[in-house]
């Protein structure tokens, strides 16, 4: 007998307590980090360290980020 399992995704701000709660309460749900918060954390944590190289880094980061989405849009 095959039992169907529903899989869900919840996007979070990478709050570790929330990720643990999702795993505990919703075992078939994946917690993924929201791109807005990832970008915000990159700016907060790296901008001062990278200084003049920050703009090039963030441009490259988002260019690489978009690569994974191109085949989905072409398919639809």
C-alpha positions, -999 to +999 in steps of 0.1 A: +000+000+000+014+034-010+006+063+014+009+097-002+030+122+016+024+159+011+056+180+010+054+217+018+079+246+019+080+275+043+103+304+036+119+319+067+143+346+077+168+319+089+157+322+125+172+290+139+144+285+165+118+288+138+136+263+116+137+238+145+100+244+152+091+237+116+111+205+116+094+194+149+059+203+141+058+198+103+080+168+095+072+168+058+079+205+054+112+221+043+123+254+057+141+275+031+156+309+036+140+338+019+162+355-007+153+390+007+168+380+041+198+363+025+206+395+006+200+416+037+224+394+057+250+396+029+249+434+030+249+436+068+278+411+072+300+417+042+297+452+029+322+467+053+346+439+048+345+439+010+345+477+007+352+485-030+346+450-041+311+448-026+292+459-057+310+434-079+304+407-054+267+414-050+262+416-088+280+382-092+260+367-064+226+376-079+238+365-114+246+331-100+214+331-081+194+336-113+210+307-132+189+281-114+156+298-124+162+302-161+153+266-171+120+269-151+109+300-170+119+286-203+100+254-196+068+273-188 
